[in-house]
Structure formats: structure tokens, C-alpha cells
Amino acid sequence: MSFKAGKKNLITDVAGLRVGNADDATLKSGVTVVLCDEPAVAGVQVLGGAPGTRETDLLEPHNTVETVNAVVLSGGSAFGLDAASGVQAALREKGIGFEVGGQCIPIVPAAILFDLINGGDKGWGRYPPYRELGYEAVQKAALDFAIGTAGAGAGALTAGLKGGLGSASTVLDNGVTVGALVAANPVGSVTVGESKHFWAAPFEIGNEFGGLGFPSPMPKEANDISLKFRQPPKAGMNTTIAVIATDAALTKAATKRLAIAAHDGFARAIWPTHTPFDGDLVFSLATGKSSVAFDSDQATDLYAAAGATMARAIARAVYAATPAAGDLMSVWTSR
């Protein structure tokens, strides 16, 4: 099995998906929404110790609702969960949602990351701005979208560098596409020690995040645990949240397995990851647009691609971050 990037190298290479970003430079925070042109089978896997979520229980394979209309990634910690309400409002205006007794209820799971201490002005008054940012993100949804310092990654930080919003895609030999979208804000580091080399280097396609490979020899500090702010982390102050998607035809259980496999990309791209202080989470979507189904042998290739694509998306998030006034950390390009 050989992997190649999709045409855009974005999650929107998966047929049936669009992405919208809305962010505020003064706030240093934002929202990203993944819209499904038609309801998509969905799943979720949470492996971090400090998650913040909405509508995740319904995604378990044994529960009734199989499909969703959108997925939201947001900054703002618990305040950012309001973003899903704005997305719901926008979708309801368009008549998109789950029909129950003549009522239209958009199904919009959401997850948040902590970006309240990043140099931005969080003095928003009585109500946080995330509901309106969620509404705005829906209006901006398209096949092309910004990565780096944008959307849910606008205020993201890692250990020693700005984080950001990243995306990547992979086309398998059978034509199935896998796409990843991630807001990378981990307690750990995405680079090897103090170098510019990404932990995700073995999975890079072309020079999508610099083409540096691994350092040789490996620096002595490669296994040191670098932590954000260089102080003991606190629960809820970090988190990498993501979406893995495919145009394959998957059951709800297989879609959850896709989310589980995508967490391997976290482990390949971030050191350390899945800590008690991160709320690490992956949503999964299967649009079924390719109509390709996988048997048990072929499924291994799909799940391997999920991990590799996610690792690439995380590195691209940091690689594409741009500097701004008031930043607490530098960007990768200045290292």
C-alpha cells in the first residue's frame, strides 16, 4: 500500500465535506466547523484526561442516531461549547437536521481546547463570542480554507511553539480518500527537542511541512519531556482536538474504529500526548461517497492511513502558524 496526498491536501478532499473558519485576532481564538453536505456516519474517541465536549454520547455505536450534520472544533475552553449553538442556528435556518415530530434538530457534536491564556483579550463581557463565531463559520464553509493561525487553531500553543489548525489528506490505492483536520494545542512538543524537525517526519509527503526528516544524529534531549509554559501542566489547559474523515462506506462501529486509529497519529506527532492534562479527542466521519466498503484485511490499510494522515495534519498545523502581536510563543519558521 502506497499513500499519496489528495488534490488539496485538506480534509475537504473527502467528498461531501466543507470547512468554515471564524476567528478574532484580538481574542486570539476561533471556531472551525466541518459541514456534511448529507448526514454522515460519525464516531468519537476520547483519550485525553481533560476533555470538553458536547453531544458525544450519541456517537457511540450502540446508540440510536447514526449520522450528524456537522462537527465543531472551538477554542475558548468550556465557553467555546457555545459555538455549536451558533452552528445549530445556521443549519436550522437552512432546514438541515434530524426530523422529529415535524421539528428540525441539527446534530452537531463539538469539542473545545483551552486557549484562554495566550495573550489575547478575553474580556468579552456577559456572554462569550463563540455562538456568533460558530454561526459565522457556517457561512464561510467551503472546499478551500486556511490552516495555521486560523479557526479553532487561531490561539493554539504547543510546548515552545505556536500551534494551529492543520489538515491533510491521503488517497489509497483503491481510490478511497482519508482526510484529517486538527486544532493542535497540546501540552507536549511536535518537534524533536529544540530542533525544527517534526516527530511526524516519517509520514511526510513531499515537503508539506519542511521536508527536514529526522535529525541525524538524534539530539540527546530528544526524549526529554518538554511542557507548555515550562511549568507543571494543569488539567484543562491544553488539548488537541481533531476530525478524521473518509469517503468509504463504513458502519457506525467501523467509523468509531477510524477515530481510535487516528489517535495513533497523535502519538506519532506529539511527545508526550494523551496526558491527564490534555482533552485529546478525535471525531470520525464516513460520508460513503465512494461506495467502497472494506473487508477485515483491507481495513488495516484504511486505519493505517488514518494515523499517518493525522500525524501529517498536526505537523502542518504548527508549520503553517503565523506570528501576531501579543504572541506568547514564537512560530516554527522563526526557530
N, C-alpha and C positions, 0 to 999 in steps of 0.2 A: 504494500500500500504506500503510495506516494501522495504527499499533500501539496497543494498549490493554493495561493490566495485567490479569493474571488475578485471580480472586476473592480469593485470599490474598496475592497479590504475593510468592509464595515458590516455590521450585523444586518443591515438592510440588503445585503446580497441574498439573504434568505427571503424568498418570495413571500409576499403577504405582510411584510412589516415596514413600518415607517417610524422615525425617531424625531422627537422635538426637544429642543433645549430652551430653557429660560433661566437667566441668571442676572444678578445685580452686582456690579463691580464694587460699589460702596459696601454692600452687605458681605461681599466675598462668599457667596453661597448661591445655590440654584437648584433647579429641578430638571430631570430628564425623564421623558415618557416614551415607552415603546408602545405604539398603537398596532393593533391587529386589524387588518382590513376585513377579515372574517374571524369569528371567535376561534381561538387556538387552544389546543390541549395544553395544560400547564401543570407544573410541579414546582417544588421548592425543597431545598436542603439547607438547614442552618447548622453550622459547625462552630461558629464563634460563641464566646461565653457571654456577650453583652448585646444581644440583638434588639432592634426596634422595628416592629413590623405591624402590618395591617392586612387582614384577610388572607392569612397564610394557612389557617387550619383547613379551609375548604379545599386547598390544593392537594391534601393527602389522598392517595389512590382509593381509599375506602369511603370517601365522602362523595356526595351526590353531584355537585356541579363539576363538570369536566373541563369546561372551557372558560377563558377570560377574554375581556375586550381590550385590556391594556395592562401594563405593568409600570410602576413608578419607582424611580430611584431619586432620593432627595437628600440634600444637606439639611442642617438645622436641628439635628438631634430629634427628640420627641416632638418638637414644634413642627418639624418637616412632614410629619404624618398628615398634616392638613392638606398637603399637595394633592393627595388622592381625591379629596373632596372637590377641588377645582377641576381635576380631570373628569370626575364623575359628572359634574355640572356641564362641562363642554360636550361630553358624549351624550348625555340625556337630551340636550338641545338638538342633537342630530338624530335622535331616536334610536341610539345604539345601546343595547343592553339586554339583560335577561328578562324575558316576559313572564310576569307572574300576575294573574288575575287582571290583566289589562294595564298593569304598571310596568314601566321600563326601568330596570335596575342595572346600570353598568357595573360589571365585575372588574374591580381594579385593585389587585394586591399591591402593596407598597412596602418599601424598606428605607431606612434612613441611616445616615452616617453623622458623626459628630464633627462639626466644623465651627463651633461657637467661639473657639479661642484661636483665631488665625489672623488677627489684625484687622478684621472687618468690623463695621459699625452694626452692632446688634440691638441698638436702641430703637426698636420698631414701634414702640407704644403698646396699646392694649392688645392688638391682635398681630400675630406674626404674618409675614407676607407670602407664605408658601401656598396657600389656597389660590391666590391670584397668579403666582408663578406656575402652578400646575395647569390652570386654565390657559395661560399664555403658551405653555409648552405644546399643548394640543394644537393650537392654531398654527404653530410653526413646524409641525410634523412633516417630514419629507424623507426622500431617499438619501439625500446628502445632508450631513450635519457636522458640526465642529467637534473635534476631540481636543484633549489637553485641558486648558483652563476654561471650561465651559460646562453648562448644565450642572448636574449633581456633583461634578468634579471641580467646580469653579473655586472652591475654597479648600480642596483636599490637600493633605500633607502626609508625607511618609517620614521615616527616620532619616532626617538630614536633608531632604529634598521636597519640593512641592510635588504633590500628587496630581491627579487629574482624572479626566474622563477618557477612557480608551476603548477601542473597538478593533476587531479583526475578523476575518472570515477564512474558511477553508473549503475547497471543493474536493470531494473524494473521487476516486476513480470511477465510481458508478454515477457520478453527476450530482449526488446529494450535496447540499451546502450546509455547513455549520457556521454560525456566527456568534460572536461574543461581544458584550457591552459591559463595561465595568467602571465604577467610580472607586478609584484606588486611594484609600485613606488609612493605610494600616499602621499599627504600632511598629512594625518591623521595617526592614530595608528591602528595596528592589534591586539594589546594586551590590556587587561583591566588595565588602569592606568599604573603604573610602574611594574606590575606583569608579570609573564611568561604565564599567562592564555590568551588564544586566544578568541576573540569575537566570532569566528566561532565554539566554543566548542560544542554547542548543535547538530551540524551536523556531528561531527567526527565519523568515522567508525573505530573501533578498537583503536589503539594508533598511528594513522597515523601522528599526529603532537603532540605527547607527552602524550596524554590521561589524561590531568590535569583537564578537565572540567572547570566550573566556580569557582572563588574563593568564599569561604564562611566564613564570610560574605563578601559581596561586599565591596571593598575599597571605602573610601569616595571620592577619586579622580576619580572614575570610569566614571563620567560624565564630567570631565574636558576635555577641548579640547586641546589635545597635538598636536603641529605642528612641522613639519620637521625643523631642524636647530634652533628651539625655537625662532623664529622671525616671524614677519608678512610674510605670503607667498606672492609670486609673480606669476602672471599668466604665465603658460607655464613651471614652474619649477618642475612639479610633473607628475602625470598621471598613472593610472592603465589601461592597455590595455589587451584584452583577446579574446579568441575564445571559443565558446560553440558549440558542435557538437553532432549529433545523427545519428544512422543508420536507423531511421524511415523514412518513405516516407512522406515528407511534401511539401506543396505548397510554393511558394516564400513568400506569406503573412504569412503563419504559421511559416516559418523559421525566419522572422523578429520578430514575437511574441516570438520566442525562445530567441532571443537576448535581447528583453525587459525583459523577465522573469529572465534571467541570471544576470541582474543588481541588482536583489534582493539579490544575493549573495554578491555583493559589500557592500550593506547596512548592511548585517549580519556580515561581516568580518572586516570592516574598519570604524573607527569613528574619524572624520567625513568623509563622502565621497560625490562625485558629487559636489564638491565645485567649485567656479568660477576659482580656480587656478589649478584644475585637468583637464586633457583632457579625462576623463573616457569614454571608448568605448568598446563595445563587438561586434565582428563579430560572425555570426552564420553559420553553415554548416549542411546540411542534405544530407548524402550520399545515402539514400534509400536502403542500402544493406540488411536490414532485411525485406523489402517489407511490413512492418507493417504500416498501416495507423490508425490515431486516430480520433474518433468522438469527439464531443464537451465535453462530460463527461470525457472521458479518457485523453483528452488533459491537463486537470488540473494536473494530475499526472506527465505528461511529463514536464510541466513548473515548477512544484514544485521541481522536480529533478534537473532542470537546475539551480535554485537558490542555492539549497543545495550543488550541486557539485561544483559550482563556489566558494562558501564560503570556502569549504574544500581546493580547489586548492590555494586560496590566503594564507591561513594559512600554507599550505605545502611549499609555496614559501619562506616564512620567516623562517620556521622551518629548512629548508634544506640549508640555506645560510651558506657559509664558510668564515673564515677570510682570509685576504690577506694584504700584505704590503701596506701601504699608505691609509688604510681604514679611512674614517671619522667617521664611526659608528661601534659599536660592533655587533656581531651576537647574535641571540636568545639564543644559547647554553651557552653563557657567562654571561647572565643576572642573 
